[in-house]
Amino acid sequence: MEISRHAHRKDEHFSLAEKFYATEANSQFDQLRFVHQSLPEMGLADVSLTTKFGPLTLTNPFLIEAMTGGSPRTGKINAALGRIAADSGVAVASGSQSIALKDDAAIKTFTPLRENNLNGIVFANIGANHDVAAAQTAVNMLAADALEVHVNTAQELVMPEGDRDFHWLDNIGNIVSALDVPVIVKEVGFGMARETLERLIAVGVQYVDVGGRGGTNFARIENFRRPDKELSYLADWGQSTVESLLETQTTPELAVIATGGVRQPLDAAKALALGAQMVGSAGHILHTLLTTDEATTSHLLTNWQTDLKRIMTLLGHRDLTSLGQEQLLLSPTLLNYCDQRHLIY
């Protein structure tokens, strides 16, 4: 009965993510501007998107971010995402595998991500409350190249049946020490602050996914599931993706994935210019898949790679290391944020 409730919740989250999909994101990428360069002195063919993320080498910096799994319906979506990742050559992350750690029958809803993407980069995913053994099981389940450990205090507190205790830091440190694949600490849509990043570094974390406000809104989703829907005031909780990336300027030793409201390649270029090594999208990819088909979704991701090369050519950057040194123009709102947070950009 408990497992069946978990599977139902997975389907509910999946449906509500699409229900609340917004065509306009509030991740604040629109408050950043590039300075156009009229003489780039290079050609489109000169651009390389080769990406280094810790020990991993990828052909491009894009990631199909964590979405789903745990029910027959979401298992089919994972199979599709695996095929899309393989066809487009982008990395892909699993949704939370917690249910599969409790019920062997749920494992088959996650493994299609790898079975349909045998040679690609796949990230496993568990909550920060799980121990080292569970973390290793999640990695083994998908023959994963890395593990995302998600932190989601705001989601859990709004979720009617969510956790209410959040002593995670020591556990995260234990997982980082024990596993031989990169361990990425991931927010699920509420962003990261400098203080959080510094605490993670102190327990050995080298990789983060800032998961900023602007994409899938789990405070809104979980509040919709509450009988009285009384926590709507938390719908805008957290730091935007851009604010979170500005927070990472103080911790250059971290390798960063930028997710949260990435809807176009220009968003991705701006995130990479702010120091991210990879850029992920979940809600937009899911929306495209559900409203079109696999071929169209794969084509979208392939086009993003070509379009990123176009933007880099406009700026005169031949590789992502060079793009990461680009100076962006910040809006007054973002400059004010940096001033109040004592951030130097």
Secondary structure, DSSP 8 states (H G I E B T S, - for coil): -HHHHHHHHHHHHHHHHHHT--SS--SSGGGEE----S---S-GGG----EEETTEEESSSEEE-----SSHHHHHHHHHHHHHHHHHT-EEE----HHHHH-GGGGGGTTHHHHT-TTS-EEEEEETTS-HHHHHHHHHHHT-SEEEEEE-HHHHHHSTT-------HHHHHHHHHH-SS-EEEEESSS---HHHHHHHHHTT--EEE---BTSS-HHHHHHHTSSS-TTGGGTT-S-BHHHHHHHGGG-TTSEEEEESS--SHHHHHHHHHTT-SEEEESHHHHHHHHHS-HHHHHHHHHHHHHHHHHHHHHHT-SSHHHHTT---EE-HHHHHHHHHTT---
